[in-house]
Amino acid sequence: LPWQIAAATLTSLGPPHRAFRLGAASAILTDPTAKSLTIRALVVDAVERRQGWGTRLVRALAAEFPDRHWRFSAVIPEEIPGAFFARLGFARTQISQVQMTRPL
């Protein structure tokens, strides 16, 4: 994972970031009192993936914090199916990540 969403980085986030959990899904949000919220991370336990936990958590967060502008961090891996985001009403922005590797 990119360092911005690696476990060590995410566990170091403090207030005003907030973490939420619903069933097998967990999320970290930027300051939930702000008008614009970014989902910094959304993780579903590996054995529970593709069972709707991520969708339910995002919908629950939207209900908990209505009238906000929502977005996902641009460093969310592009391997996540676009259908997941489309089902939740998100659209791709012009800003996206570029993944690069260099063999050592």
N, C-alpha and C positions, 0 to 999 in steps of 0.2 A: 504494500500500500504506500501511497505517497506519504511523506513525513507529516503533512498537515492532518492526516487522518489515521496515522499510526497510533497504536494503543498508548504508547508512552506520551505522545502529544495530547491525546484526548483526556487521559487521566490527570494531566496537569492543569486542565482548564478549571478555573474557579468562577466565583460569582463575577458578573451576572449570568454566566452560562448556567443552564439547568438541565439535569438529566431526567428522563421519564422512562417508565417501563410499563408494558402491557403484555401479559403472557410471556411469549418467547421473544418479544421485540423490545429493543431499547433505542432511545434517541437522545441526542444532545442538541439543545437549542441555544442560540444566542439569547440575549436579554429578552425574556418573554413579556416585559412591560413595554418594549419598543413597538412602534407601528409597523416595522419591517422585521420579520423573523427569518433567520437562516437555520436550516437543519444542517448542523455541522457533521452529524453522523447518524446513521440508521443501521442497526445491526439486528439480525434475527439469528437465533441459535441455529447452527448448521442442520440439525436433524428436523427442525421445524420450518425450514424455508419452503416457499411456494405453497403455503397453506393460509395466506391472508393476514398473517400477524403484522407485517409492515404496513399494509394498507389500513388495517384497523387502528394501529397506533397513530398514523398520520391523520386519519379522519378524527380520532378522539382529540388530538392536539388542536386541530382546526376548530373543533367544537368548543374546546376549553378556552381558546384565545381567538374569538371571532373578530372580524373586521380588521384583520392584519394582512399585510402583504407577505406572502410566503415564498421562499425559494430554497433550493438545495444548494449546498456549496459546490462551486465549479470543480472541485477535485474529487467528487464522487466518481468512482471507476465507471468508465463508459461501457463496461461489460454488463452492467445492470440493464436488463431489458427496458427499452423505451416504453413498452406497453405498460409497465408498472407506473411510470411517471404520467403517462397519458391518461390512465384510468383514474388517477387522482386529480386530473385537471392541470398538470404542469406542462409547460412548453419549453423547448430548448431555447436558451438565450444565445447571444452571439459569443459570449465568453465561455470557453470550455478548456479542459486540460489537454495537454499534449504529453503523451507517455513516451519516454525515451529510455533506451538501455545502452549500456556500453560494456562489452565483455572485458574482464580484467585479466 
